[in-house]
């Protein structure tokens, strides 16, 4: 990963989906007000209950969005989403100035840009192309969160884990053999949180999927062959580690 000072905000912003259509002067204006930050594994990018510095743009690495809910008995932390650079981290705190509803945590070393709230709003008014890109990102986030309800509640745990892996493969995966490799270092407990199940149940399901040749876990991600595929080739490029060990790495 390059050093923090090697990054040019204007260049990095142009790589974010949709920003290639934004007027160059709008990009330059945002870049002039961008705050850069490098975060390491498990570092907080945004903290639940605090106001964000501005709109977060992930330009290197990967993060997860998590929400903690405390009851009289315990504190439950739920993984809401996982994101891979380059992407806008959609959070309404960047616009309404209210405390964030969830934390954003690095799941590998990452670089982020914070686009200062007032500068961003001013640029969006002056440049409709920028407004359309940001608005479209928040719309996609809204639709994604609605679909997440299926992964949390619809069907058996096995059906939910299949649905989750299919979605992650479609959104983040790259072709590998007869499947797709999801380059996100998700642990068993992350996957369990995303489908509202116990870590033990998800571990058993991942072991079953591996025996069937439909999944393979590593430190760097998960290889997944969708249910509609048949007779997947063995993904030799991926070290044959057990899902349980890989998830806890």
C-alpha positions in Angstrom: 0.0 0.0 0.0 1.4 3.4 -0.9 2.3 5.9 1.8 -0.4 8.3 2.8 1.3 11.3 1.3 1.7 9.4 -2.1 -2.1 9.7 -2.6 -3.5 12.4 -4.8 -7.1 13.1 -3.7 -8.2 14.2 -7.1 -6.9 11.1 -8.8 -8.3 8.8 -6.1 -11.8 10.4 -6.3 -11.9 9.9 -10.1 -11.5 6.1 -9.5 -14.6 5.9 -7.3 -17.6 4.5 -9.3 -19.6 7.4 -10.7 -17.0 10.1 -10.1 -15.6 9.7 -13.6 -18.7 11.6 -14.8 -18.3 14.4 -12.3 -17.1 17.8 -13.6 -13.3 18.1 -13.2 -13.6 21.4 -11.4 -16.0 19.8 -8.8 -13.4 17.0 -8.3 -10.7 19.6 -7.8 -12.8 21.5 -5.3 -13.5 18.4 -3.2 -9.9 17.3 -3.3 -8.8 20.7 -2.0 -10.9 20.1 1.1 -10.3 16.4 1.6 -8.8 15.1 4.8 -6.7 12.0 4.3 -6.3 9.2 6.9 -4.7 5.8 7.0 -6.3 3.2 9.2 -5.0 -0.2 10.3 -6.8 -3.4 10.9 -9.7 -3.0 13.4 -9.2 0.8 13.6 -12.4 2.9 13.7 -13.0 5.0 10.6 -16.4 6.3 12.0 -17.6 5.7 15.5 -21.2 5.1 16.4 -22.7 8.0 18.4 -20.2 10.5 17.1 -20.5 13.0 14.2 -18.5 12.1 11.2 -15.8 14.5 9.9 -17.6 14.4 6.6 -18.5 12.0 3.8 -16.2 9.1 3.9 -14.6 7.8 0.7 -12.8 4.5 1.0 -9.9 4.7 -1.6 -7.8 1.7 -0.4 -8.6 -1.4 1.6 -11.9 -2.7 3.0 -14.2 -1.9 5.9 -17.3 -3.2 7.6 -20.2 -1.2 9.0 -21.3 -2.4 12.5 -24.0 -1.3 14.9 -23.9 -2.1 18.6 -27.2 -2.4 20.6 -27.1 -2.7 24.4 -29.8 -4.3 26.4 -30.0 -5.0 30.1 -28.4 -8.4 29.5 -25.7 -7.8 26.9 -24.3 -5.7 24.0 -25.0 -7.2 20.6 -22.8 -6.0 17.7 -24.4 -6.6 14.2 -22.5 -6.4 11.0 -24.6 -4.3 8.6 -22.5 -4.2 5.5 -19.0 -4.8 4.1 -17.3 -2.5 1.6 -14.3 -2.7 -0.6 -12.5 0.3 -2.1 -13.1 2.4 -4.0 -16.5 3.3 -2.7 -18.4 6.1 -0.9 -19.4 5.0 2.6 -23.0 6.2 2.7 -23.7 7.7 6.1 -26.4 10.4 6.7 -24.2 12.0 9.4 -22.2 13.5 6.6 -25.3 15.6 5.7 -27.4 16.1 8.8 -24.6 16.5 11.3 -26.2 14.1 13.7 -24.4 11.2 15.4 -23.6 8.2 13.3 -26.0 5.2 13.7 -23.2 2.7 13.2 -19.4 2.4 13.3 -17.2 1.8 10.3 -14.2 -0.5 11.1 -11.3 -1.4 8.9 -11.0 -5.1 8.1 -7.6 -4.6 6.5 -5.3 -1.6 6.3 -7.0 1.1 4.4 -6.9 4.7 3.2 -9.9 7.0 3.5 -10.8 10.5 2.4 -13.2 12.7 4.5 -15.0 15.2 2.3 -15.8 18.1 4.7 -19.6 18.5 5.1 -20.0 22.2 4.1 -17.6 22.0 1.2 -19.4 18.9 -0.1 -22.8 20.5 0.1 -21.6 23.7 -1.6 -20.0 21.6 -4.4 -23.2 19.6 -4.8 -25.2 22.7 -5.3 -22.7 24.2 -7.8 -22.2 20.9 -9.7 -25.3 18.8 -10.5 -23.2 15.9 -11.7 -21.7 15.5 -8.2 -25.1 15.7 -6.7 -26.4 12.9 -8.9 -23.4 10.6 -8.1 -23.8 11.0 -4.3 -27.6 10.7 -4.5 -27.3 7.5 -6.6 -24.9 6.0 -4.0 -27.3 6.6 -1.2 -30.2 5.1 -3.2 -28.1 1.9 -3.8 -27.3 1.8 0.0 -31.0 2.1 0.8 -32.0 -0.7 -1.6 -29.1 -2.8 -0.2 -30.3 -2.5 3.4 -33.8 -3.6 2.4 -32.3 -6.7 0.8 -30.3 -7.3 3.9 -33.6 -8.1 5.7 -33.8 -11.3 3.7 -30.3 -12.4 4.8 -31.2 -11.7 8.4 -34.7 -13.3 8.6 -35.9 -15.1 5.4 -35.6 -18.9 5.3 -33.3 -21.3 7.1 -29.8 -20.3 8.2 -28.4 -22.4 5.3 -30.5 -20.5 2.9 -29.5 -17.2 4.5 -25.8 -18.0 4.3 -26.2 -19.0 0.6 -28.0 -15.8 -0.1 -25.3 -13.7 1.6 -22.4 -15.4 -0.2 -24.2 -15.1 -3.5 -24.7 -11.3 -2.9 -21.1 -10.8 -1.8 -19.8 -12.7 -4.8 -21.9 -10.7 -7.1 -20.9 -7.4 -5.6 -17.3 -8.0 -4.7 -16.2 -11.2 -6.3 -13.8 -11.8 -9.1 -14.0 -14.9 -11.4 -11.8 -17.8 -10.3 -12.2 -21.3 -11.7 -16.0 -22.0 -11.9 -16.7 -19.7 -9.0 -15.9 -16.3 -7.7 -13.4 -15.2 -5.1 -14.6 -12.6 -2.5 -11.5 -10.7 -1.4 -12.8 -9.7 2.0 -11.2 -11.2 5.2 -14.5 -12.0 6.9 -14.4 -14.1 10.1 -17.0 -16.7 11.0 -18.5 -14.4 13.6 -18.9 -11.7 11.0 -20.8 -14.0 8.6 -22.9 -15.3 11.5 -23.8 -11.7 12.5 -24.8 -10.9 8.9 -27.3 -13.8 8.8 -28.5 -13.7 12.4 -27.1 -17.1 13.4 -24.6 -18.5 15.9 -20.9 -18.8 15.0 -21.1 -22.5 15.6 -23.9 -23.0 13.1 -22.2 -21.0 10.4 -19.0 -22.9 11.0 -20.8 -26.2 10.5 -22.4 -24.9 7.3 -19.0 -23.6 5.9 -17.4 -27.0 6.6 -20.3 -28.7 4.8 -20.0 -26.3 1.8 -16.2 -27.0 1.7 -16.8 -30.8 1.7 -19.2 -30.3 -1.2 -16.6 -28.2 -3.2 -18.8 -25.1 -3.1 -16.7 -22.9 -0.8 -13.2 -22.4 0.4 -12.0 -20.0 3.1 -8.6 -18.3 3.4 -7.1 -15.4 5.3 -7.9 -13.1 2.4 -11.4 -14.1 1.6 -13.8 -16.8 0.4 -14.0 -18.7 -2.8 -17.7 -19.4 -3.6 -19.4 -21.5 -6.3 -23.1 -20.6 -6.5 -25.8 -23.2 -6.1 -26.6 -23.0 -9.8 -23.1 -24.1 -10.8 -22.2 -27.8 -11.1 -18.9 -29.7 -10.8 -16.7 -26.7 -9.9 -13.0 -27.1 -10.6 -10.8 -27.3 -7.5 -9.5 -23.7 -6.8 -5.9 -24.7 -6.7 -4.8 -21.0 -6.3 -6.3 -21.0 -2.8 -4.5 -22.7 0.1 -6.6 -25.6 1.4 -7.2 -24.3 4.9 -10.3 -25.2 6.9 -13.0 -22.5 7.2 -12.8 -22.6 11.0 -9.0 -21.9 11.1 -9.2 -19.3 8.3 -12.1 -17.4 9.8 -10.3 -16.9 13.1 -7.0 -15.8 11.5 
